[in-house]
Amino acid sequence: MSRIFCRIDQPGGQVYRPDITRIKKGLEGQLDGYLVLRTYSQQDLFGVSLTLTLIIADGAGNESRSVTFPLTINGEKMKTPPADQAPPNLEKLLNQRLGYIGIDLMRRDRMGAGD
């Protein structure tokens, strides 16, 4: 595994340029960790619902099936599951950053304002 293709869609027509996250050396064989999507409070994204679609590719160009996750920007910290429902290595997974998603989010109703 060498790359993670990321696409974010926003209902209402907002289209973001897809991003490619290169997998760090030493992590190519088994992916355990998280990706970071930076958001900025001045963009006022609270309440915006998005979908994140990921595809993992190897050096030969083979790709995984796509996986889609719903995202809602709500200002709350991520909640971890109760200990009896969490994977045994959750602490390690939560502390290993795989990379950053290089997509700048903006509200559709504010696009073009101040540009």
N, C-alpha and C positions, 0 to 999 in steps of 0.2 A: 504494500500500500504506500502510495507516495503523495496523493493529493486528495483533498476533500473539496468537492464542488458545492457551493452554497448559493441558494436563491431565496430571496425574500419577496413575498407577494403581499400587497395591501389591498383589501377590498376597495372598490371604487375606482380602479384603474391605475393606481400608482404602480409604476414599473421601476424596479431597481436593477442596475447592472449586476449580473452574477459575479461571485468572487471565488477565487481558488485559493485555498489554504494549503500550503506545502507542509507535509508531515515532517516533524523534526527527526533528525538522524537518531537512530536507536529506538524509535517508537514505531517503525514501519511494520513490524511483524504483528503486533497486538496493540490495538488502540484502547487504552483505558484513560479517561480523562474528560475534559470539557473544552468547548470553544467559547471565546469571549466575543460578545456583540456589544460594542460600546454605544452607549446612548448618553445624551447630554440633556440635563434638566431644562436648559433654556429653549430647547426645541418643543417643550410641552407635548410630549408624546403619551401622556397618561390617557388610558382608555382606548388607545389605538390597538386594533387587533390585526395580527399579521400571521402569515404561515412561513415557516422555514423548511426548505426542502434540501436534503443532503444526499450526495452521491459520492462514494469513495472509489477511487481509481488506483490501479497499480501502474508500475513503470511500463508495462507492455500495452497499456490502453484498455485493459479489462475494467468494467465498471460494475459496481453493486447495483441492486435495485434501489430506487429512490425511497427515502423515508421522509415523511412530512410531519412537522411538529407545529401545533398552534402556539402562538406567542401573544401575550397581552402585556403591554407596558402599564404597570399599575403602581409603581413606586414601592412595592413591598419587597423585602428580602426573600430570597428563595428559602422555602421551608424544606427541611430534610424529613424523610419518612421516619416513623417510630422505629426504634432499634430492632424490634421483632419483625419488621417488614423490609428492612434495609439489607442490601447485600453485605456480606461480611467484610469486604474490602472498601466500603463506601468512603471512609476517611481518606484513603489513598487516592481514589478516583476524584474526589472533590479537590484534591490538592495538586493535580497534575494537569497543567494547561497544555493543550495540544496546539493552540494558536489563536489568532484573531480572525474574525469575520470582517473583512474590509468593506462594509456597506454602510454608507451614511444615511440614516433614516431621517425623514421629514414628514410633517403632516401634509396631506394632500391639499387641505383647505388653506395652507399657508405657503404653498409653492409660489414662487415669484414675488412674494411680498418682501420688499426691501432689497431686491436684486438689482 
